[in-house]
Amino acid sequence: MVESIARVRHIRVTPQKARRVVALIKGKQAEEALAILKFAPQGASEPIYKLVASAIANARVKADKDSEFLDEQDLYVKNAYVDEGTTLKRFQPRAQGRAFQIKKRTSHITVVLSTPEVADASTSSAAPGTKTKKASK
């Protein structure tokens, strides 16, 4: 029924660390995901918490715009993924005039929230009237 997307780009957290946090909330209810993120010790959990809260607000606005009823308890994290953003390259001076490169990585994080009705419609079974093979022994 309602599907909302929230994105944050160029967030200063490495994609590898953000993916660990995103894996905690995939498939969970939105309110449960917020509770998990609130108490997660990882540094990436705070921006992802804000992102899930923003996706809930986006769903609320979208439902109001379409004049649909939205129970926020029905929202769940349909998909969440982390893409690699731009890498900031910095240099650290070392001994004997050398310089080591430091890569400050960034991430693009996307969270998709949905209600179960949208998920059921998108994963519909075969069209009526089509033949299916029966398993033979």
N, C-alpha and C positions, 0 to 999 in steps of 0.2 A: 504494500500500500504506500508506504513512505520510504524513500531511500535518500540518505544525505551523505555528502562527502565533505571532509575537511582536510586541508593540506597545509603543511608548513614547509617552507623551502629555505635552504641555506642555514639550517640550524647547526650550531657548532657542537656537534656530538658525532663521534665516528659511527658509520653505518653498522659496523659489526656489533658495537655495544647497544645501539638502538634496536637492532633485530632481536637481541636477547629479551628486551623488555616487551617488544611488540608480540613476541611469541607467547607471552603470558596471557594476553587478552584476546587472542583470536578465538572467535566462536562463543565468547562469553556474553552475557547480558551487559548492556551499557552501564547500568548502575553498579554491577558487580565488578566490571572492569575499572571503574573509577575507584572503588574501594581497594582493589588490588594495587593500582598505581599509587594511591595515596600513601601506602605503607611499604612500597618497594624501595629497597635501599639504593638502587642504581641511580646515577645522576640523570640518565635519560628519561626517568619516569615522570619528572615534573613537566617537561614540555609535552610529553605524550598525554599526560593527564589533562592539560589545558586543551589539547587537540581533540580528545574525546568529548570534553565538555562543550567545545565549540561545535562539534558534529551533532550533539544532542540539541543545542540551540538552533542549528541549521535545520534540523528535522522539525522542530517546533514551528519555525518560521514558514517552512515549506508546507506544512500541514495547514497552518492558518491561511496561507495564500490560496491553497486549493480547497479550502472549507471542508477539511477532513478532520475526523476525530483522531487524536494521537494520544495513546497511553505510553508514557515514557518507560514504563516497566516492560513493554513489549519490544523495545529496541534492543538489538544485539549487534555485535561487531561482526559484520558479514565478511569483511576483508580488511586487512591492515598490512601495509608493506613499507619497506624502507629502501629508497634508491640512493645511490651515491651522488653527492653534489659536487661542487667545485672544490678543489684542493688548494688551500693557501700554502705557498711555499716560502719558508723562512730559513735563514741561515744562522748557524751557531758557530762562533769562532772557536777554533781548536788550536792545539799546539803546533808550533813551527809554521805559522801562517796558513794553515789549512782551514777549510770551512766545511762543516757537515750540514746537510740539508735536513730540515725538519718539515714534515708534512702535516699541516693542520687540516684534517678532513672535515667535510660538512655533509649533511644528510638532507634528503627530501623525504618527509614522512607523510603518508596518506592513510586516512582511516575512513572506511565506508560503513555506515550504520544502516540497518534495514529492519523492517518489521517482518514477521514470519509470512505474511500474505504475499509479499513481493518474492520471497525466496521460493514459496510453493509454486507460484505462477511461472517463474523462470526455470524451474526444474520439473516441468510437466512431463508426463509419461508419453508414450507413443500415441500418435493420432488414432482416434477411433476408426475401426474398420481395417487397420493394417494387420497383417498376419504375422504371428511370431512363431519361431521354431520351438518345438517341444523337445526336451532332452530325451534321447533314446538310450536304452541300455545295451 
